Amino acid sequence: MANDAPEGERPKAPHYITAAGMKKLRDELDHLWKVERPRVTSEVSAAAALGDRSENAEYIYGKRRLREIDKRLEFLAKRIESLTVFHPPARAPDKVTFGAWVTLEDEDGNVVHYQLVGPDEFDVEAGKISVASPVARALLGKEVDDEATVQRPRGSVTFTITAISYQPPRP
């Protein structure tokens, strides 16, 4: 069996992100690089011009903030490079996959909508759950009318999948 990975290593699976999630990361990188960093650099220069830097709180804080910005810029650049943008299929999906919006109904008739996203973009309040979460793992590969049971600290809950889409549900 052919394998490009060195012996004893498993090939790395792609790390997916939605197009909206990638845009958000790139916008943050752009803002930090073009707005935040120049502003803080200017503040540090102005504070340095005041003289003694050892007791200059503005200078010390500014230098610390620059280091934080630089670390975040480095992280974002590497992270963006390592991610693969997921493009939804042209036709409606038959099964729950990454990027899908899934409408679920629990045993009490409560309806919830979740989108399965990568770890860089999950936001439970917005209905975006990590594909690695217990709920998402229980849903992956399922079809409409399938049931998915999720173990929670308060006990298990069973959901019925009522819809799968790549468009957000309408309110």
N, C-alpha and C positions, 0 to 999 in steps of 0.2 A: 504494500500500500504506500503510495507516494505521499510525502509530507515535507513541507518546506521548513518546518520548525526543527531546530537542532534535536538530536536524539535525547529523549528523556523530558523534553519540554512539549507542552501542548500548545498548539497555535492559539493566539489570542482571538477571542470573539470580538466582532466589531462593537463599539459602544455607540448606540444610536441616540439621536436627538431629533426632535421635530424641527421643521424649518423655522417656526416661530421661536423655539428655544435657542436655535443657533443665532437668529437675528438678535435676540436679547443679549446673548454673550458677546457678540461682535459690537453691539451698541455700547455695552459697558466698557469693553476694551477701548473703543474709540473715544468715549467720554473721558476715561481716565487719562489716556495718552494726550488728547488734544485740549482738554479743559482743566481737569483736576491737577495733573502734574505740573503744567506751566504756571497755574495759579499758586500752588504751594511752593514751587521753585522761586517764584517772584517774592513771596512772603519770606522765605528763608534768606534770600539775598538782602531784603530790606532789614531784616532782624540782624543779620551779620554786620551790616554797615553801622549798627549802633555801638559796636565796640565789643567789650568783654563777652565772649560767647559762653564761658563756663557758668555764668549765672543768668543767662539770657533765656527765659522760659519760652519765648516765642521761637527763638532759634532752635532750642532743644526739641520742642514739640514739632516744629516744622520738619526737622531732620527725621524724626521718628515717623511722621506722617509720610514723608517721601519714601522711606524704607517700606512701609506698609503698601503704598501704591505700587512700588516697583515689584514687590513680592506678588501682589495681585495681578499685575500686568504679565509677569512671567508665568503664573499659574494659568491665566486665561489663554495666553498664546499657546502653551503646551496643550491645554485641554481642547481648544478649538481644533488644533492640528490632529488630535487623537480621535475626534468624533466623526461619525458618519451621519449625514443628514438622511433621515428616512423620508422617502417619497411615497405617499399613499397610493394604493393601486387605483387604476382608472375606473374599475367597477366596484360596486359595493362588496365588502368582504363577507365571506361565508363564516369565517372563524375569527375569534378575537386574536389580534396580533398587536404588536407595538404601534402606538399612535392612534389606535381605535378609540372612539367614544363608545362606551357600553352603558346601556340603560338596564338597571337591575331592579327587581322587586323582591323585597324580603318576605318572610313568612307572615308578617302583619299587614302586608299590602303597601308598605312604604316604598317609594320609588326614589332612586338615586342615579346620578349620571357621573361616570368617571372616564377620564381619558388616561390611557396607559402611556407614561412618558419616562424618559431617562432620569437619573438621579440629579441632573443639573437643573431640572425644570419642574420638579414636583411641587405642588401647592394644593394641599388638601382642601383649603377653603375655596379654591377655584375649581375643584373637582379633578385635579390632576394628581394621579397617584403614581408612585415609582413602579416600574415594571418588575422590580425585585421585591415589592411588598407582598405580604401574604394574600391579600385580596387579588392583586394582579396575577400572581402565580396560579391561584385557583381558577382564574378566568381564561388564561392563555390556551388557545386551541379549541375552546368551547364554541358552540353555535347557538343561535337563537333557540329558545325554549329549553336549553340545557340548564341543569342546576349546578351550582358551585357552592361548596361548603367551606367556610373559613373558620379556623379555630381562633378564638379570642380569649383573653384572660377571663372574661365574664361567661364564657361558654361559646359553643359553636353557633353560627348563623348560616342559614342556607338562602342563597339568592337564586332567582330565576332570571336568565338573560332574556330581556324582552326586545332589545334592538342593538344592532351593531352598526356604526357609521364612522366616517372619517370627517364628518362635519359636527360642530358642537350642537347639542340639542337646542331646540327652540323653546324659550320660556313659556 
